[in-house]
Structure formats: structure tokens, C-alpha cells
């Protein structure tokens, strides 16, 4: 199948069942809301090494936040609801509570929430007995004293089943057009609500495969897509006209959002200098979801 003259491989992205949460961070102004969000989503590219995957979903105008202040929506994913709860306590406590003027709210709608985890109900102990509870519309919040006033945080945050590891591989002639195409894809994908691209500015240069020749290493370089290994790796998938491969990984609160992001990303990446669009999988043996690229383009 060709898309704007670029070959789309007849393959699939293999994605995994995960658990996700949506956090709303507000602050006195955009600067501090974003500062907290950036800190909270740092070192959260992959559950393999970071215990969670997190990213900024969108900037939220003041009129759409619980307290009428500027906000940022953050999505966080992990392999279990319990792990999501632990990561939220760590990251809200260390990165949001510490940031000037912030407050933090659960932002998952009740209809998608499968369970809840305690966040503010644990962070309140930092108040050393001076914290106070506040009940609004059936939701409990904690007011934790801080040196600039107080930190308001919701007691419990919703968690729902989610999807992790959707992906696209952009194969190009060399670095410049491949990076430009991948950046265009990232911009298009970020317009989809309910998804994040957890790697740096959405792009992965160092794709991985499962396993390694070293017993203690659980993931290693994806030599099939490394141009410098084309002549020495029997697994290579690259023709002589491909000298750069970049990957985009997508996590989402539901399968439809991941699929829509991938569809938009493919269309945006089909540009001059790109030879092929593909996806990474493990033969269908590990992930619970198989997202076919041709099916996405055919609307199925």
C-alpha cells in the first residue's frame, strides 16, 4: 500500500494492556502549571526502566479546570492499578506538591474509572497533623500547609484499563528528512486527546527488541533497524536506500485513541525522503493488541 508515494508495510504494531490515570495540575499561571507537569513526567519513557510511562496530554484553559486557574493535563501509565497509585504518590508528592502555587486533581471521568487509588490521602501526612480535609460535591480533598500557603490535592485518583506500546517506524533516506517527517507525525498525533508520546519530544532513536545475548539484559538494540548493522546483522530489514529509522511510541486511555493517533501520524509522515512506514511487533506473542497499519488506512 502506498500513502503519498510512501510504502506502508503490511504489518502491525503490537501493543499491551496497561492501566492509566489522568491528572489535572493547576497553578497561578501557565508557567508554574507547566513546570510541575514537566517535572512529573520526567524519566517516564518506558516501564522497562522507569516503572511508568507519562507525558503531557494538553494545556487546559483556566475556564476548564476545577479551580478556574491555568492547567495542564498529564497521563500516567503502568502495568497495574497498584503501580499507577505508587507512581502517582511519588510524582505528585515530589514534583507537583513542591512546585509553587499548584493544586492537583483527578481528571478521569467516573464512567471510565475502573478503580481508584489513594494519593492525597497519603500525601496529607506531610502536613504533620496540620493538614485539613475538604469535601466538595462528594469528592474529598486535602489542604496540606506549605511555605507559600497550602497545597490542595484530591484524596483518590481514578485508574482505568489502557493501552501501551502502539508505535510507528519511519524509515528514511537519511537523518534530515526522516527527522522532519517524524516531527510532523508527532505534531499531528498530539492533537488527539487521550494519548501521550512518552519519549523525548515524542521520538525514539534507540528502538529495542526483547532479550539480548547478555543474560542480565532484558531488552537490547533493535539491530534489524540499525543502518550501521545492515551488513553484519542477519536480522536486518533495511534496504540500501534507508539510512535512518526513527520510532514513535504511543500510549492511550483506549484503543480508539491510539489508533487515531497512529492514523494521523502515518499521514503526516508520508513525505519526500521517507521510504517506508512500518511498525514494531514481537510476532504477536507478547502484546494483547495488534494494530494493523493497512487496516488503519482502510478505516478498519
Number of C-alpha atoms within 10 A of each C-alpha: 12 13 16 13 13 21 16 21 15 13 18 24 25 23 26 18 18 22 24 31 27 24 22 23 31 31 25 16 14 17 11 21 28 20 18 27 29 18 15 25 21 17 18 20 21 18 14 11 10 14 17 26 29 31 27 22 24 19 17 18 14 18 11 11 18 17 13 13 20 24 31 26 24 24 26 29 35 27 20 16 21 16 17 27 23 16 21 23 19 15 17 25 20 15 18 27 21 14 20 19 20 24 26 28 23 22 19 19 11 11 7 13 15 12 14 18 20 17 25 27 17 13 22 25 13 13 16 9 10 11 18 13 16 14 11 7 5 7 11 15 21 24 21 23 18 16 8 9 11 18 24 25 29 23 24 20 24 23 29 24 21 22 27 30 25 28 26 25 22 25 31 26 19 17 15 11 18 26 23 16 24 30 19 19 26 26 15 19 26 20 14 18 15 22 31 30 27 28 21 14 12 21 19 19 14 14 21 17 15 13 13 14 9 9 7 8 10 13 15 15 14 17 20 17 26 22 20 11 15 19 10 9 14 10 13 16 13 19 13 9 14 22 18 22 26 21 23 28 27 26 30 29 27 19 20 12 19 28 23 17 28 28 22 21 24 29 18 20 30 25 21 15 21 26 20 23 25 21 22 22 21 13 12 13 8 12 18 11 18 16 21 19 25 17 14 16 17 9 10 10
